[in-house]
Amino acid sequence: MTALTIEIAYAYLSQGFGYRFSSNRPMIERGALGLRIQRAYQNQVESAAYIVPVLVGVSLLGVTGEGPAVAAAIVVFGRAAFVLLYYTGIPFIRILGFTCGSLGSLYLAVQCIALIVA
């Protein structure tokens, strides 16, 4: 939600307040920061396709403990770091946040599978 809010706020600031209210608005050329904001948000939406089902599985299966709690926190903070690092425009530094989020969700998925198999 934060990434979406930032994308909308950036559109208002760069295009004027009425831009998002017009149904026949013209296509705009986005600058470097505008493209990074748009791509970071798009990546958050795409990553939800594998993170949200894992988190739902953890909740429904009742996976508890210190490890899963830390892994869930790593997922959230890793994805937040990914967005912030993406905004910087420094190539490849955002991979640190992406890796944290992915490894945390992988750990949780393995915990779910282990609980189902057991």
N, CA, C and O of each residue as an XYZ file, in Angstrom:
472
protein
N       0.823     -1.185      0.000
C       0.000      0.000      0.000
C       0.875      1.259      0.000
O       0.537      2.268     -0.620
N       1.983      1.178      0.695
C       2.870      2.340      0.742
C       3.446      2.641     -0.641
O       3.527      3.801     -1.043
N       3.847      1.593     -1.369
C       4.398      1.797     -2.714
C       3.348      2.396     -3.637
O       3.665      3.253     -4.463
N       2.100      1.953     -3.505
C       1.021      2.520     -4.316
C       0.791      3.982     -3.961
O       0.609      4.816     -4.849
N       0.798      4.295     -2.683
C       0.617      5.675     -2.242
C       1.724      6.574     -2.787
O       1.463      7.697     -3.217
N       2.938      6.083     -2.767
C       4.065      6.866     -3.292
C       3.906      7.080     -4.790
O       4.166      8.174     -5.292
N       3.480      6.044     -5.506
C       3.297      6.197     -6.956
C       2.213      7.227     -7.266
O       2.393      8.063     -8.152
N       1.102      7.177     -6.554
C       0.021      8.140     -6.782
C       0.463      9.551     -6.410
O       0.201     10.501     -7.148
N       1.129      9.689     -5.273
C       1.596     11.010     -4.845
C       2.582     11.588     -5.857
O       2.538     12.780     -6.160
N       3.465     10.746     -6.376
C       4.427     11.224     -7.374
C       3.698     11.691     -8.642
O       4.079     12.698     -9.240
N       2.652     10.963     -9.051
C       1.885     11.378    -10.232
C       1.221     12.726     -9.984
O       1.228     13.588    -10.863
N       0.650     12.918     -8.806
C       0.033     14.209     -8.481
C       1.063     15.331     -8.496
O       0.812     16.409     -9.035
N       2.213     15.071     -7.903
C       3.235     16.113     -7.822
C       3.832     16.447     -9.188
O       4.125     17.609     -9.471
N       4.008     15.447    -10.020
C       4.652     15.700    -11.300
C       3.680     16.098    -12.416
O       4.090     16.759    -13.370
N       2.397     15.709    -12.318
C       1.445     15.974    -13.401
C       0.336     16.936    -13.018
O      -0.440     17.357    -13.876
N       0.249     17.284    -11.764
C      -0.832     18.155    -11.313
C      -1.937     17.344    -10.663
O      -2.078     16.149    -10.927
N      -2.702     17.979     -9.833
C      -3.702     17.282     -9.029
C      -4.817     16.663     -9.871
O      -5.328     15.604     -9.508
N      -5.203     17.275    -10.960
C      -6.295     16.765    -11.777
C      -5.929     15.600    -12.670
O      -6.814     15.019    -13.299
N      -4.664     15.235    -12.751
C      -4.223     14.190    -13.675
C      -4.931     12.859    -13.442
O      -5.431     12.262    -14.395
N      -4.988     12.385    -12.219
C      -5.575     11.077    -11.932
C      -7.095     11.083    -11.997
O      -7.697     10.010    -12.008
N      -7.737     12.236    -12.040
C      -9.181     12.288    -12.084
C      -9.725     12.288    -13.509
O     -10.934     12.162    -13.705
N      -8.865     12.426    -14.490
C      -9.312     12.503    -15.876
C      -9.308     11.111    -16.498
O      -8.320     10.384    -16.403
N     -10.419     10.746    -17.134
C     -10.483      9.432    -17.775
C      -9.849      9.452    -19.166
O      -9.550      8.395    -19.721
N      -9.647     10.615    -19.721
C      -9.051     10.721    -21.048
C      -7.696     11.410    -20.999
O      -7.352     12.197    -21.880
N      -6.940     11.105    -19.966
C      -5.633     11.734    -19.822
C      -4.653     11.176    -20.859
O      -4.713      9.999    -21.214
N      -3.772     12.017    -21.327
C      -2.795     11.563    -22.319
C      -1.685     10.733    -21.655
O      -1.435     10.844    -20.455
N      -1.040      9.912    -22.460
C       0.118      9.163    -21.971
C       1.222     10.170    -21.653
O       1.428     11.138    -22.384
N       1.910      9.929    -20.575
C       2.973     10.839    -20.193
C       4.316     10.137    -20.279
O       4.414      8.916    -20.158
N       5.330     10.930    -20.487
C       6.689     10.415    -20.433
C       7.153     10.539    -18.997
O       7.156     11.628    -18.423
N       7.540      9.429    -18.429
C       8.013      9.448    -17.048
C       9.529      9.630    -17.044
O      10.244      9.116    -17.904
N       9.985     10.372    -16.055
C      11.417     10.526    -15.872
C      11.999      9.278    -15.232
O      11.291      8.298    -15.003
N      13.291      9.322    -14.947
C      13.975      8.166    -14.370
C      13.366      7.772    -13.018
O      13.123      6.591    -12.770
N      13.119      8.755    -12.146
C      12.531      8.444    -10.844
C      11.108      7.927    -11.000
O      10.716      6.988    -10.308
N      10.338      8.516    -11.886
C       8.973      8.054    -12.125
C       8.923      6.615    -12.603
O       8.053      5.851    -12.183
N       9.846      6.236    -13.478
C       9.912      4.850    -13.946
C      10.309      3.901    -12.823
O       9.763      2.803    -12.715
N      11.253      4.317    -11.989
C      11.660      3.459    -10.869
C      10.511      3.275     -9.884
O      10.303      2.178     -9.367
N       9.775      4.333     -9.626
C       8.619      4.235     -8.720
C       7.581      3.285     -9.310
O       7.046      2.431     -8.603
N       7.298      3.431    -10.590
C       6.321      2.564    -11.250
C       6.776      1.102    -11.237
O       5.980      0.209    -10.948
N       8.035      0.858    -11.546
C       8.553     -0.514    -11.589
C       8.633     -1.147    -10.202
O       8.383     -2.343    -10.052
N       8.977     -0.359     -9.197
C       9.018     -0.892     -7.832
C       7.633     -1.321     -7.385
O       7.475     -2.378     -6.775
N       6.633     -0.512     -7.683
C       5.257     -0.874     -7.331
C       4.830     -2.125     -8.093
O       4.244     -3.035     -7.508
N       5.118     -2.180     -9.396
C       4.755     -3.350    -10.200
C       5.408     -4.611     -9.645
O       4.783     -5.671     -9.619
N       6.649     -4.507     -9.205
C       7.324     -5.664     -8.632
C       6.667     -6.091     -7.327
O       6.575     -7.286     -7.048
N       6.212     -5.142     -6.531
C       5.510     -5.482     -5.284
C       4.237     -6.268     -5.600
O       3.926     -7.249     -4.924
N       3.511     -5.839     -6.617
C       2.284     -6.533     -7.004
C       2.604     -7.950     -7.480
O       1.924     -8.903     -7.101
N       3.629     -8.086     -8.302
C       4.002     -9.397     -8.817
C       4.507    -10.326     -7.710
O       4.208    -11.520     -7.724
N       5.261     -9.798     -6.764
C       5.775    -10.641     -5.689
C       4.675    -11.092     -4.734
O       4.822    -12.103     -4.046
N       3.587    -10.355     -4.691
C       2.456    -10.765     -3.851
C       1.898    -12.110     -4.310
O       1.280    -12.825     -3.521
N       2.112    -12.461     -5.584
C       1.608    -13.729     -6.115
C       2.236    -14.938     -5.421
O       1.611    -15.997     -5.358
N       3.442    -14.806     -4.908
C       4.041    -15.935     -4.195
C       4.185    -15.688     -2.696
O       4.298    -16.648     -1.933
N       4.184    -14.464     -2.261
C       4.346    -14.200     -0.827
C       3.019    -14.336     -0.084
O       2.976    -14.955      0.979
N       1.959    -13.782     -0.607
C       0.662    -13.820      0.079
C       0.163    -15.254      0.282
O      -0.277    -15.574      1.386
N       0.210    -16.136     -0.732
C      -0.228    -17.517     -0.470
C       0.585    -18.218      0.620
O       0.041    -19.001      1.400
N       1.868    -17.939      0.671
C       2.691    -18.540      1.721
C       2.273    -18.019      3.091
O       2.152    -18.796      4.038
N       2.052    -16.727      3.203
C       1.632    -16.158      4.480
C       0.248    -16.654      4.891
O      -0.004    -16.868      6.076
N      -0.642    -16.837      3.932
C      -1.967    -17.397      4.225
C      -1.825    -18.837      4.695
O      -2.489    -19.254      5.644
N      -0.956    -19.600      4.030
C      -0.707    -20.982      4.446
C      -0.155    -21.064      5.854
O      -0.565    -21.924      6.633
N       0.756    -20.192      6.182
C       1.319    -20.151      7.540
C       0.213    -19.885      8.553
O       0.163    -20.509      9.613
N      -0.653    -18.973      8.221
C      -1.740    -18.628      9.130
C      -2.744    -19.769      9.274
O      -3.135    -20.121     10.387
N      -3.158    -20.345      8.151
C      -4.160    -21.409      8.186
C      -3.636    -22.691      8.826
O      -4.374    -23.397      9.513
N      -2.368    -22.983      8.598
C      -1.796    -24.200      9.167
C      -1.354    -24.022     10.610
O      -1.022    -24.995     11.286
N      -1.348    -22.795     11.079
C      -0.964    -22.542     12.469
C       0.520    -22.721     12.729
O       0.921    -23.152     13.810
N       1.332    -22.390     11.739
C       2.786    -22.475     11.912
C       3.200    -21.409     12.924
O       2.981    -20.217     12.712
N       3.794    -21.851     14.011
C       4.190    -20.919     15.066
C       5.638    -21.155     15.451
O       6.266    -22.126     15.028
N       6.137    -20.269     16.239
C       7.500    -20.396     16.728
C       8.307    -19.160     16.427
O       7.869    -18.253     15.719
N       9.485    -19.150     16.979
C      10.355    -17.994     16.794
C      10.885    -17.900     15.366
O      10.980    -16.805     14.811
N      11.231    -19.044     14.766
C      11.760    -19.052     13.398
C      10.781    -18.486     12.388
O      11.141    -17.581     11.635
N       9.551    -18.990     12.345
C       8.583    -18.431     11.403
C       8.274    -16.951     11.656
O       8.040    -16.199     10.709
N       8.271    -16.534     12.912
C       8.012    -15.122     13.214
C       9.136    -14.244     12.670
O       8.885    -13.183     12.098
N      10.367    -14.693     12.853
C      11.518    -13.939     12.331
C      11.493    -13.939     10.807
O      11.771    -12.916     10.180
N      11.161    -15.088     10.207
C      11.108    -15.178      8.744
C      10.037    -14.253      8.176
O      10.262    -13.607      7.153
N       8.878    -14.181      8.824
C       7.816    -13.284      8.356
C       8.269    -11.827      8.452
O       7.992    -11.028      7.557
N       8.959    -11.486      9.531
C       9.479    -10.124      9.670
C      10.521     -9.832      8.590
O      10.569     -8.726      8.053
N      11.344    -10.814      8.277
C      12.359    -10.641      7.231
C      11.692    -10.427      5.879
O      12.165     -9.627      5.071
N      10.590    -11.140      5.626
C       9.850    -10.958      4.369
C       9.363     -9.518      4.259
O       9.562     -8.860      3.237
N       8.727     -9.040      5.313
C       8.158     -7.683      5.289
C       9.255     -6.632      5.157
O       9.163     -5.740      4.314
N      10.282     -6.735      5.980
C      11.354     -5.738      5.929
C      12.191     -5.865      4.664
O      12.684     -4.861      4.149
N      12.358     -7.074      4.160
C      13.092     -7.266      2.909
C      12.386     -6.629      1.729
O      13.021     -5.994      0.887
N      11.054     -6.799      1.667
C      10.299     -6.192      0.572
C      10.280     -4.663      0.694
O      10.345     -3.954     -0.310
N      10.191     -4.169      1.924
C      10.230     -2.714      2.120
C      11.596     -2.159      1.714
O      11.682     -1.112      1.072
N      12.651     -2.861      2.090
C      14.003     -2.430      1.715
C      14.172     -2.477      0.203
O      14.814     -1.603     -0.380
N      13.597     -3.500     -0.436
C      13.688     -3.610     -1.884
C      13.139     -2.356     -2.560
O      13.771     -1.798     -3.457
N      11.954     -1.915     -2.121
C      11.342     -0.730     -2.730
C      12.220      0.494     -2.515
O      12.486      1.243     -3.455
N      12.666      0.695     -1.293
C      13.503      1.865     -1.017
C      14.811      1.822     -1.802
O      15.265      2.847     -2.312
N      15.413      0.647     -1.899
C      16.660      0.523     -2.654
C      16.418      0.671     -4.158
O      17.291      1.150     -4.881
N      15.251      0.266     -4.625
C      14.906      0.431     -6.039
C      14.817      1.914     -6.370
O      15.259      2.339     -7.438
N      14.254      2.697     -5.469
C      14.123      4.138     -5.706
C      15.475      4.822     -5.881
O      15.561      5.840     -6.569
N      16.532      4.284     -5.273
C      17.844      4.925     -5.363
C      18.403      4.917     -6.772
O      19.156      5.813     -7.152
N      18.037      3.904     -7.549
C      18.542      3.812     -8.912
C      19.926      3.205     -9.009
O      20.501      3.161    -10.097
N      20.475      2.737     -7.901
C      21.788      2.093     -7.926
C      21.593      0.651     -8.395
O      20.896     -0.126     -7.743
N      22.207      0.294     -9.523
C      21.995     -1.051    -10.064
C      22.410     -2.145     -9.080
O      23.437     -2.034     -8.410
N      21.630     -3.160     -9.006
C      21.877     -4.396     -8.261
C      21.833     -4.274     -6.745
O      21.844     -5.307     -6.076
N      21.785     -3.090     -6.163
C      21.737     -3.001     -4.703
C      20.384     -3.470     -4.171
O      20.285     -3.951     -3.043
N      19.346     -3.324     -4.995
C      18.015     -3.751     -4.551
C      17.909     -5.260     -4.398
O      16.977     -5.752     -3.762
N      18.848     -5.998     -4.968
C      18.835     -7.457     -4.864
C      18.976     -7.902     -3.409
O      18.505     -8.982     -3.052
N      19.607     -7.101     -2.575
C      19.710     -7.437     -1.152
C      18.331     -7.547     -0.514
O      18.052     -8.513      0.196
N      17.478     -6.577     -0.760
C      16.122     -6.615     -0.221
C      15.304     -7.736     -0.841
O      14.555     -8.421     -0.144
N      15.444     -7.924     -2.147
C      14.715     -8.987     -2.830
C      15.106    -10.349     -2.273
O      14.246    -11.201     -2.052
N      16.396    -10.557     -2.048
C      16.883    -11.830     -1.524
C      16.350    -12.094     -0.126
O      15.932    -13.212      0.176
N      16.360    -11.088      0.725
C      15.819    -11.257      2.081
C      14.342    -11.647      2.026
O      13.922    -12.582      2.707
N      13.570    -10.948      1.233
C      12.146    -11.261      1.114
C      11.910    -12.651      0.553
O      11.022    -13.367      1.018
N      12.694    -13.039     -0.441
C      12.518    -14.350     -1.060
C      12.953    -15.477     -0.134
O      12.267    -16.493     -0.029
N      14.077    -15.308      0.532
C      14.543    -16.357      1.445
C      13.597    -16.533      2.629
O      13.349    -17.656      3.069
N      13.073    -15.434      3.137
C      12.110    -15.531      4.234
C      10.855    -16.264      3.817
O      10.343    -17.095      4.567
N      10.346    -15.967      2.617
C       9.136    -16.649      2.149
C       9.433    -18.110      1.810
O       8.571    -18.970      1.993
N      10.627    -18.398      1.323
C      11.008    -19.787      1.061
C      11.059    -20.590      2.363
O      10.584    -21.724      2.413
N      11.627    -20.008      3.404
C      11.668    -20.665      4.714
C      10.257    -20.968      5.207
O       9.993    -22.062      5.706
N       9.354    -20.005      5.069
C       7.980    -20.211      5.511
C       7.278    -21.281      4.675
O       6.502    -22.074      5.209
N       7.543    -21.306      3.382
C       6.943    -22.326      2.518
C       7.429    -23.716      2.913
O       6.643    -24.663      2.941
N       8.709    -23.845      3.215
C       9.258    -25.134      3.658
C       8.624    -25.553      4.980
O       8.339    -26.734      5.179
N       8.403    -24.611      5.876
C       7.751    -24.923      7.150
C       6.325    -25.428      6.921
O       5.888    -26.371      7.581
N       5.609    -24.812      6.000
C       4.256    -25.254      5.672
C       4.257    -26.646      5.094
O       3.450    -27.488      5.487
N       5.161    -26.898      4.158
C       5.249    -28.221      3.520
C       5.621    -29.288      4.554
O       5.072    -30.390      4.549
N       6.551    -28.949      5.432
C       6.958    -29.909      6.467
C       5.792    -30.230      7.404
O       5.648    -31.371      7.843
N       4.981    -29.255      7.705
C       3.823    -29.499      8.566
C       2.769    -30.349      7.856
O       2.128    -31.189      8.487
N       2.586    -30.142      6.572
C       1.615    -30.927      5.805
C       2.081    -32.372      5.672
O       1.285    -33.298      5.830
N       3.349    -32.568      5.384
C       3.906    -33.909      5.170
C       3.944    -34.697      6.481
O       3.736    -35.910      6.484
N       4.204    -34.022      7.569
C       4.355    -34.717      8.872
C       3.076    -35.274      9.397
O       3.059    -35.876     10.471
